[in-house]
Amino acid sequence: MNDIVTKILRSVSFKFIVIGILSLLLLIPTGMIKNLIAERESRNQSARAEISEKWGRSQTITGPFLTLPVTEKVRHGDEWITLHKTFHLLPENLEIKADVEPLEKRRGIFRAVVYTSRVQLKGAFDLSSEEYNSLLNESHSTGKLRLELGISDLRGILTRSVFRVNGTTEEIKPGLYNQDVAMQGIHVPVELQEKDTPGKITFRIDLSLNGSSALYFTPVGKSTDASVKALWPDPSFTGNFLPSDKSIGPEEFSARWSINNLNRNYPQAWSGSRTSVEESAFGVIFLKTVGHYQKSIRAARYAFMFIALTFLVFFLIEVISKTRIHPIQYLLVGFALIIFYTLLLSLSEHTGFNIAYGISTIATTALVSVYILTSLDSKRIGIWTGILLLALYGYLFTILQVSEFALLMGSTGLFVILAVIMIVSRKINWYRRESSDISAGNSNA
C-alpha cells in the first residue's frame, strides 16, 4: 500500500495536478487584490467629491434664455379656463468663449482636478421672430421679462461676473422663475426702453466660475459658436457634439464648436412644459481617460496567467533538468507574483503608473530570481527565470498602454507562448518520465 502511495506522490501527473490546484488557490488572494484596488479607487473618488463640494462641482451652463409669465384662456366645455404658463425664448445667435485654468487639489495622497473659468456669452434675442409673436399673441403677459442663465452648481459663481443687457450693466439676482429650462441659476430683469432697437435684445455675460472635472454648455442659439481653451494636455471632448476644430499640444488645447438649431430636438420658443435643453449639452472633461487605478485593475486580470505560465515553466524545468521543486517553493513564488500588484497599486498612488510598474517589476523579478538561484543552487535556472519574468512584465506593460489592441495582443501573445511551450516539450516522453519516477520510488522504497 505504501509503495502505491509513493508511486502516486512521485508521478509527474500528480505533481502537475498539485501545481494546478496551487494556481487555483492563488486566485483567492488575487481576488482580494482586485477588491483592494476597487476600495482605493472608491476612496479616491470620495476625496475628489469632497474637494468638489467645497470648490464647485462639474458645471453645465444652460442659456441664456428669456422668460415671461403669461396666461392663456382655454375653452373647457361651456366655460373658459385661465391657464398660467411661462413663455421661453432662446437667442437667435450665441457666441461662447471660455478660458479655463485647471489645477490639481490634494486631499492626502488623492488628487482632484478643479478649474477657474472665465466664460463670455454674447448674442441677441429677436422679439420680431415668428415663433415669438405667434405664441405671445395667444397669451397675455402677467409679469416682467427676465433674462435667465442656468448654472448647475451656484457655489462656483465668483463676484466678478457681470450681466449687460442692451449695453446696460444689470444687477444679478439669484434663482430662476421655474425649472422649465434649467434646475437652478441666476437672472436679471429686462426693461425695454424706447431707445432700444425695436424687436431686439442684445446681451453680454462675463461669467467667472469655479468648477471641477468638466465644463459643459448648451447650444440654445439658433446658431451657436463656442470656443474653449485651457492649459491642459489631455482633454476628453464629450456630450452630444464633438468639436468642428481642435488643437491639442503637449501643455494646452483649444477647441471650437459650430451648432445650429436643426442639430437639436427643441424649438426656439415655447410655453408651458419643461424642455430637456441640457440633454444637448457638449463640453470637455479635464480628467485623464485611464488612471492608475484602471490600469492596476486591468493588470490584475492577468495575474492568473502570470502564475500559471510561471508554474508551467518551473514544471518543465523539473521534467527536463530532473530538478525537483517542492510545492511550497511554488507557493512562495506565487505569493511573490501577487505582491507585485500590491506594490504596483501603492507606488502608483505616489509616483504614477509607469514608474511604479518599473519599480515593481524590478523588485519582483529580482526577488524570485535570487530565490530560485539560491534554493535550487542553479545560476542558469535563476537567470532564465529573471528573463522570463522580465519578458512577461514587458509584454503586460505593452498591453496596458495600447488598450484598443489589448484583446488582439493578448490572444496573439498567449498563442505564441503556447506554441513555444509545445515546441520545447515536444520531445519529452511523458510515459517514460512517468516510469522513471515510479522506478525511483521503488528503489527508494
Secondary structure as UniProt FT lines:
FT   HELIX           2..10
FT   HELIX           12..25
FT   HELIX           27..55
FT   STRAND          59..76
FT   TURN            77..78
FT   STRAND          79..89
FT   STRAND          93..107
FT   TURN            108..109
FT   STRAND          110..126
FT   TURN            127..128
FT   HELIX           130..136
FT   TURN            137..138
FT   STRAND          140..141
FT   STRAND          146..151
FT   HELIX           154..156
FT   TURN            159..160
FT   STRAND          162..165
FT   TURN            166..167
FT   STRAND          168..170
FT   STRAND          173..174
FT   STRAND          185..189
FT   TURN            194..195
FT   TURN            198..199
FT   STRAND          200..212
FT   STRAND          214..217
FT   STRAND          223..230
FT   STRAND          236..239
FT   STRAND          245..248
FT   STRAND          253..260
FT   HELIX           261..263
FT   STRAND          269..271
FT   HELIX           277..280
FT   STRAND          282..285
FT   HELIX           292..300
FT   TURN            301..302
FT   HELIX           303..321
FT   HELIX           327..351
FT   HELIX           353..376
FT   HELIX           379..401
FT   HELIX           403..405
FT   HELIX           406..424
FT   TURN            425..427
FT   HELIX           430..444
//
